Each structure stands twice: as C-alpha cells, then as structure tokens.
Amino acid sequence: MARLRFLVTEAEAGSRLDRALAARPEIVSRALAERLISGGAVLVDGSPRLKSHRLEGGEAVEVELPPEATLEPEPLEIPILFEDEHLLVVDKPAGLVVHPAGSTRSGTLVQGLLHAGAEGGEDDDRPGIVHRLDRDTSGLLVVARTEAARRALVRALADRAVERVYLALVAGVPESDAGMVDAPVGRSTRQPSRMAVSTKGKEARTRYAVERRWPRAGVALLRCRLETGRTHQIRVHLAAAGAAVLADKLYSGRDQFRLSDLAPETLPEQDEVLMHRQALHAQRL
C-alpha cells in the first residue's frame, strides 16, 4: 500500500486539510481527498482530523493512498430482490462495506454490483450508488443501472419521495408509542469517526413507533422512518433519545447482546447465542 508523507509548509499553513490534499499531485481530486479523510486514511501528527481542519506549519501528514488499479467486478453472493433494465434492489448483509474507502479496496458491495450491471455517476468508486447503509446495517439498498436512473433516484431522494423504514432493537423502552427525534446531526469534533447531535450539523428528523417492548430486559423493537438521510442518523438520534441501538459499538458502548435476554421463557437453550453487530435493519424501501 502506497503512502504519502509530508510536512506542512508555511505556504500550506492555514489551509483546510481537504484542499491541501487535493493540491497534491498524488491526489489531485477534492472528492478523493474527502473520501480518504472520512475513511480514516489520513493522519495529522498521528491523529485523524476533520476535512475542515486548518493546518499549521510543521505538522506531519500521512496518507494511505488507494491502489491505482480500477475496480474490477467480483461475483459476490448478494441477494437481488428486484431488477430490471433501470435498477437493482439488493438485500445487503451485515458486515459488507458498500463502497471502497481508505484501505478497503476489494470485496465491497460495489464490486458485486459491477458484476450485476450497476453503473452511473462520476465517482468510479461508487457506480450506481445513490444511498448507503453502514457496514454492520443489513437490508434494502436501491442501485442504478443507468445514468438516467441514477439521476432520477438522486432527485427522488432529495425530494423525499423515497420512503425508507428500518427496524431497530434498542436498549431503552420509550414511554410513548410513537415520536420523532428532530435534531441536527454533524461530525463529532472530538471523534471524527463519530457523528453527533450538533447545532452546527444538518437538519435531521427520524420518526419512530414502538412495535414491541421487553420491559424486564429494558429492550424495545422500534420501527424507524427517515425523513432525512444523514450519516449514522438513526443510530445518533436513538442514542441521543436514550434508546441506543443494541450492539452498536460506536454509540451504545455495548458490542454484543444475548438473544435470550429478549424472551428467556421461550428461548431456554439460547443463553449463549450472541449478536455481535448493531441491531439495525433496512426493512422497507
């Protein structure tokens, strides 16, 4: 893996990190610079920084550069629930990264989608992609097969004409049967890998309804409907509301839970069955 290392010059001091990287001949593209930063491939004095970080003279910058080779289709086993000449709807399994980022360049959903005929868009790393699911979130994802379909899907998402419904098991039992979290979401200034409710963030609204409660376990099953589509939105909003998604390593602080905690009377032999990924599933699209 190629690495770029340099010390910030006096001429670069005061520049935003993403702009300084884009000016480097090894990177050139502002979009690539932003992807490298968000993917954790950029360190400034040994620590990740936001793309808006203002550089100081003498800082040491290290960048893990992606391979120069173009993406190749891979016959990944991805359940395709619907397809026609315009688009695909796939059921993404948990643990699968949607598109290449940082050092992850192969084995992503995108390689499998290329094999299935996805295309469209100016970003070679994200052909046909119009929205994402986090690596450990499972469920439905719509993908374009043509540029015209991609543009139409992007417009539909921007116009909020696409309904996205998720199921979430959460540590916390809301008192009301339904509600909405209306709070802006932005990148955490303390931990760039996390998002947070922030007055400097973008507007974000998540509606939820309680499907079932397990009071003894302190667990509930929620049906969540996105009105906006911010990074980690449901996970951030539910954690802020005191009902973090179970086994969410970033926002709940608990990386697993026992399935028997939900219904010990009906699952007496399941004490050791653990769930190791966040209990969030994109159920309806």
N, C-alpha and C positions, 0 to 999 in steps of 0.2 A: 504494500500500500504506500503510495507516494505521499510525502509530507512536505508542506511549505512552512518554513520557519523564517521569521524576520523580526527585527527590532523597529518599533515605530519611530520614524524620523521626525525632525522638527516640522517639516512641511506637512506631515500627516497628523500632527498633534491637533486636537480639536475636531477632527473629522469623525463622523459616525463610523462604527465598525463595519456595517454592511457596505457603505460607499467606499471605504478604504480597501476592502477586499475586492470589490468589483473593479477597482482601478488596477489591480494586479494582473499581469499578462497571463498568469496561470489560471485565473478565474474568469475575468472579463465581464461575465453576466451578473447583474444585480440580483436576478432571480436565483441563480446558483448560489451566490453569496448568502442570501437569506435562507435557502434550504440547508446549507452547511451549518449555519448558526443555529437554526431551530432543531437540526438533527444532532446537535451536540458534538459536531466535528471541529469546532473552533474553540480554542482556549486562549485567554489573555492572561498572562502571568500565572498560568496553570489552572485558571478557573473559567467556566463558561460565562458569557455575558450576553445581554440583550443586543439585538441588531442596532438599537439606538445608542448604545454605549459610546461615550465620547473618549476617544483615545488620548493618551498622554505621551509625551516624548519619552522614549526609552523602554516602553512596555514590550514584553516578549509575546509575540503572536505565533501560535502553532495551529496549522490547518491540516486535517486529514483529507486529502484530495480523493475524489472518486476516480475509479478507473476510466480511461479514455474510451474504452470499448462501448459500443452502443448496446442497448438492451436486446436480448435475444428471447424469442418465445420459449416457454417451458410448458410441457404438458402436465400442469399441476392438477390434482384432483379437486376441482372446485364445483360444488353443486350449482347447476344453472337451472333456475326455476322457470324462467321465461326468456325467449329470444325470438327476434325477427330480424329483418334486414336493417333496422334502425338502432336497436339497443338490446342489452342483456340485463337481466336481473339475477344476481348471484346471491347465494347464502354463504357469507364469509364465515369460516370457522374462527373460533378464538385462537389467538397465538399467531395469526398470519398478518404480517405487515402489508398495508395496502400498496405502497409505492416505495421505490428506493429512496433512502435518505442516509446521509452520513456514510458509515462503513457498510451498511446493508445494501448490497447491490444486486443480489440474486435471491431467488426463492420467494419473491414477493407476489402479491396478488396480481400486480401489473404484468409480470411475465406470463402468468396463466391466462390473463385476459388478452394479451397479444396473440397467444395461441388460439384463442376463441374468436379473434377478429375485431378486437376493440381498437378504435383509432379516433383521432380528432383532438385538436388543441395544439398550442405552440410549444408546450413543455414535453420534450421527448421522454422524460421520466414518468409522465402521467397520462399516457394516451387514453382518451375516453373518460377519464376520471372527472366527475362533477361534484362529488361529495365524498367524505371519508368516514371510516369507522376506526376507532382506536385499535391497536393490535389485539388487545385482550377483550374487545367487544365483539360479539358474534351477531350475525343477522344479515338483513337485506341491504343490498347496495345496487343502485342502477348505474349502468355504464353505457356510454355512447359507442356506436359502431361506425358513425359517420360524423363529419364536422358539422353538418347541418343539425343532426340530432343533438350533438354536444351543445351547440349554441341554444337550441330550443330548451334543453334541460336546464342550462345555466339560467336562462330567463325565467323559467318556471320556478326554480328555487329562489331566485331573487324576488319574484313577485309573491312568494309564499303560497304558491298554488300546489305545492307538493306536501302532502301530509305524511309525517314520519312519527311513528308510535313505537315506544320502547317499553320493555318490561324490566323492572329493577327490583332485586331483593335488597332491602336496606336495613341497617342497624338503627332502629328507631321506629316508633309507631306513631304516626301523625294523629292528632286528636280529631281533626276534621276529615271527612270522607273525600274531599277534593280541595284543591287550592292551586295557587300559582306563585312561583318564585319569579319576581321581576327585579333583577339586579344586574348591573353591567359587569361584564367579565373581561379581564385583560391579563396579560402576562405578569406573573409574580415578580416583583423587583428583588425579592430575597432569594428566590429559587427559580431561575429561568426555565427549568423543565416543567414547572407547575403553572397552572392558571389560577386566578383568584378573583373574588368579587372585589371590584375596584371602581372608584369614582372616575378613574381615567380610562376605564375599559369601554367596550362597545355594548350597546343595549342588548339585553338578553332576557328572554322570557321562556319559562318552562311550566307547562300545566301538568298537574298530576292528579290521579284518582287512586284511592286505596282499593285494591282488589281483594286482599285478604290480610288478616292480622294474626300473628302468633305472639300474644302478649307475654307468655312465660319466657319465651326466647328473646323478647324485645325486637322482633323482626316483623317486617311487613313487605308485602308484594305490591308495588306501585306500577300503574300504567302511566307513562310519561309521554306528553305530546310536545314536540318542539315548535315554538313559534319563530325562533331564530336558530341559527346554526353556528354557534361559536365553538372553538376548540375546547373539548372536555366539558361542555356546557352542563349536561345533566349531572355529571359527577361533581362539579363545583357547586352547582345550585343545591343539590340534595345534601351535600356535606355542610354547606352554609346553613341549611334549614334544620340541621341536627339529625339527618337521616342518611348518613353516608352509605354509598353502595358497598355491599359486603365484599370482602376480599379485594378491595381497591387499595393497592399498595401506596399510591400517591396521596389519596385524600381520606382514607379511613384509618390508616395506621395498622390495619389488620390484614395480613396477606393470605388468610385461609379461614374457612369455617366448616363445621361438621354439618352434613345434610341432616343428620338425626336431630340436630337442635331444633329443626322446624316442627317435627312431628314424632317425638320419641315413642309415643304409644303405638304408632303404626309402622315404625322402622326400627324394631328392637335389635336387628342384626347389622345395622348400618353405622355403628358407632365410629368406625374408622374410615368411613367414606368422606373424603375432604374435597372441597372445591378450592382450587388454587388460583383462580383468575376472577376478575371483577364480575359480579353477577348482573351483567347488563346485556340485553339482547334487543336488537332492532327487529321488532316483530312484524310491523305493518308499514307498507310503503305505497 
